[in-house]
Amino acid sequence: MLSLPLLVIMRRLGYARVHRAGGVYIVETRLPSRGGLTSLWCILTQVENIVKTGVKLVFPLLLGRTVICDRYALDMVVDGMAGLHDPPSHTRLGFQLLRLLPKPNFAFFMDIDPEVAFKRKPDLPTLEDYVERLRLYRELSSRWSVTIVNARVSPETIHRKVWKLIASGSLPLVGSLEEVIGPIARGNVR
């Protein structure tokens, strides 16, 4: 891991905390938003993500295989931005490097209430962490060509709508997402 030595130093200096929840380690930084250390951390962690994910994707794709991912580039961006407390309006170079990964044919974000997600899989320290990530997913999805799916409906409805999009071979334009996928609840997002 390229970032591990830097993480050790940042923890000793009080710039980072590591949370363990649900068997996952989450790094939260307290770095100045414009500092060189913050940029270095972002670049190192995203280069690690590219190497780790690239190996798992590139070889199967070169062999002509279909690859289905549960998490991908947008998830890495959201997790990184949340850990650095970056606003969605500012994308650091490290996160832009993730665009080097192969672009998926289809990508979906299942938009669900943060409270429900936290109860199902509490792998983030607090409910507020889920709320922060939900905001980032919603704001960044269109920039990363990810279709937002209203996951507050029955699994059958979700399956039918997503399969219809995949079978058609095309996704709707960003402006018509709510018409095709359904309304996205906004009330529970702070």
C-alpha positions as CSV (number, residue, x, y, z in Angstrom):
1,M,0.0,0.0,0.0
2,L,1.4,3.3,-1.1
3,S,-0.6,5.3,1.4
4,L,0.1,3.3,4.5
5,P,3.3,5.0,5.6
6,L,1.6,8.4,5.1
7,L,-1.4,7.2,7.1
8,V,0.8,6.2,10.0
9,I,2.4,9.7,10.0
10,M,-1.0,11.4,9.7
11,R,-2.4,9.4,12.6
12,R,0.6,10.3,14.8
13,L,0.2,14.0,14.0
14,G,-3.5,13.8,14.7
15,Y,-4.6,14.4,11.0
16,A,-6.4,11.1,10.6
17,R,-8.6,8.7,12.4
18,V,-9.4,5.2,11.4
19,H,-12.9,3.8,12.1
20,R,-13.7,0.1,12.0
21,A,-17.3,-0.7,11.4
22,G,-18.8,-3.9,9.9
23,G,-15.3,-5.3,9.1
24,V,-14.4,-2.3,7.0
25,Y,-11.8,0.4,7.9
26,I,-12.8,4.0,7.1
27,V,-10.1,6.7,7.2
28,E,-11.4,10.2,8.2
29,T,-8.9,13.0,7.7
30,R,-8.6,16.3,9.4
31,L,-6.3,17.9,6.8
32,P,-6.5,21.5,5.5
33,S,-8.5,21.4,2.2
34,R,-5.8,23.1,0.2
35,G,-2.7,21.6,1.6
36,G,-0.1,19.6,-0.2
37,L,-0.5,16.7,2.2
38,T,-4.2,16.5,1.4
39,S,-3.4,16.3,-2.3
40,L,-0.7,13.7,-1.8
41,W,-3.0,11.6,0.3
42,C,-5.7,11.8,-2.4
43,I,-3.4,10.9,-5.2
44,L,-1.8,7.9,-3.3
45,T,-5.1,6.4,-2.3
46,Q,-6.6,6.7,-5.8
47,V,-3.5,5.3,-7.5
48,E,-4.0,2.3,-5.1
49,N,-7.6,2.1,-6.1
50,I,-6.7,2.2,-9.8
51,V,-4.1,-0.6,-9.4
52,K,-6.4,-2.8,-7.2
53,T,-9.5,-2.3,-9.4
54,G,-7.6,-2.3,-12.7
55,V,-6.1,-5.7,-12.2
56,K,-9.5,-7.2,-11.3
57,L,-11.1,-5.6,-14.4
58,V,-8.6,-5.2,-17.2
59,F,-7.6,-8.9,-17.6
60,P,-11.1,-10.3,-17.7
61,L,-12.2,-7.6,-20.1
62,L,-9.2,-8.3,-22.4
63,L,-10.3,-12.0,-22.3
64,G,-13.7,-10.9,-23.6
65,R,-15.5,-11.5,-20.3
66,T,-18.4,-9.6,-18.9
67,V,-17.6,-7.9,-15.5
68,I,-20.2,-7.0,-13.0
69,C,-19.1,-4.8,-10.1
70,D,-20.9,-4.1,-6.9
71,R,-18.8,-0.9,-6.3
72,Y,-16.8,1.1,-8.9
73,A,-15.3,4.5,-9.6
74,L,-18.1,6.7,-8.3
75,D,-18.0,4.8,-5.0
76,M,-14.2,5.4,-4.7
77,V,-14.8,9.1,-5.4
78,V,-17.6,9.4,-2.9
79,D,-15.7,7.6,-0.2
80,G,-12.6,9.7,-0.8
81,M,-14.4,13.0,-0.9
82,A,-16.4,12.1,2.3
83,G,-13.1,11.2,4.1
84,L,-11.6,14.5,3.1
85,H,-14.8,16.4,3.6
86,D,-14.6,17.8,0.1
87,P,-17.5,19.6,-1.6
88,P,-18.9,18.0,-4.7
89,S,-18.1,21.1,-6.7
90,H,-14.3,20.5,-6.3
91,T,-12.8,17.3,-7.8
92,R,-9.2,16.8,-6.9
93,L,-6.6,15.4,-9.4
94,G,-6.5,12.1,-7.5
95,F,-10.2,11.5,-8.1
96,Q,-9.9,12.6,-11.7
97,L,-7.4,9.8,-12.2
98,L,-10.2,7.3,-11.6
99,R,-11.4,8.2,-15.1
100,L,-8.6,6.1,-16.4
101,L,-10.5,3.0,-15.3
102,P,-12.6,1.3,-18.1
103,K,-16.0,3.0,-18.5
104,P,-18.9,0.8,-17.6
105,N,-21.7,0.1,-20.2
106,F,-24.2,0.6,-17.4
107,A,-23.9,2.0,-13.9
108,F,-26.6,2.5,-11.3
109,F,-26.8,4.1,-7.9
110,M,-29.6,2.6,-5.7
111,D,-30.9,5.7,-3.9
112,I,-32.2,4.5,-0.5
113,D,-33.0,6.3,2.8
114,P,-29.8,6.6,4.8
115,E,-31.6,5.3,7.9
116,V,-32.5,2.1,6.0
117,A,-28.9,1.7,4.7
118,F,-27.4,2.2,8.1
119,K,-29.7,-0.5,9.7
120,R,-29.0,-3.0,6.9
121,K,-25.2,-2.6,6.8
122,P,-23.7,-0.4,9.5
123,D,-20.2,-0.2,7.9
124,L,-19.9,3.5,8.4
125,P,-19.4,5.1,11.9
126,T,-22.6,7.2,12.0
127,L,-25.8,7.9,10.2
128,E,-24.5,11.3,9.3
129,D,-21.8,9.6,7.2
130,Y,-24.5,7.9,5.2
131,V,-26.3,11.2,4.7
132,E,-23.1,12.9,3.6
133,R,-22.4,10.1,1.1
134,L,-26.0,10.2,-0.2
135,R,-25.6,13.9,-1.0
136,L,-22.3,13.2,-2.9
137,Y,-23.8,10.3,-4.9
138,R,-26.8,12.5,-5.9
139,E,-24.6,15.4,-7.0
140,L,-21.9,13.4,-8.7
141,S,-23.9,10.6,-10.5
142,S,-24.6,12.6,-13.7
143,R,-20.9,13.6,-14.0
144,W,-19.9,9.9,-13.7
145,S,-22.6,8.7,-16.1
146,V,-24.4,6.8,-13.3
147,T,-28.2,6.4,-13.4
148,I,-29.9,7.1,-10.1
149,V,-32.5,4.5,-9.3
150,N,-35.2,5.1,-6.7
151,A,-34.7,2.1,-4.4
152,R,-37.5,3.0,-2.1
153,V,-39.9,0.9,-4.2
154,S,-40.4,-2.9,-4.4
155,P,-37.4,-5.1,-5.6
156,E,-39.6,-6.2,-8.4
157,T,-40.2,-2.7,-9.6
158,I,-36.5,-1.9,-9.4
159,H,-35.6,-5.1,-11.3
160,R,-38.2,-4.4,-14.0
161,K,-37.0,-0.8,-14.6
162,V,-33.3,-1.5,-14.5
163,W,-33.7,-4.6,-16.8
164,K,-35.7,-2.5,-19.2
165,L,-32.8,0.0,-19.4
166,I,-30.2,-2.7,-19.9
167,A,-32.3,-4.5,-22.5
168,S,-32.8,-1.3,-24.5
169,G,-29.0,-0.8,-24.6
170,S,-29.3,2.9,-23.7
171,L,-29.8,5.0,-20.6
172,P,-32.0,8.1,-20.4
173,L,-30.6,11.5,-20.6
174,V,-29.9,13.1,-17.2
175,G,-32.9,15.3,-17.5
176,S,-35.4,12.4,-17.9
177,L,-34.1,10.1,-15.1
178,E,-37.0,10.7,-12.8
179,E,-39.5,9.9,-15.6
180,V,-37.9,6.6,-16.4
181,I,-36.7,5.5,-12.9
182,G,-39.2,7.2,-10.7
183,P,-39.3,10.1,-8.2
184,I,-36.3,10.4,-5.9
185,A,-37.2,11.1,-2.3
186,R,-35.6,14.3,-1.0
187,G,-37.1,14.7,2.4
188,N,-34.7,12.6,4.5
189,V,-31.5,14.2,3.1
190,R,-30.1,16.9,5.4
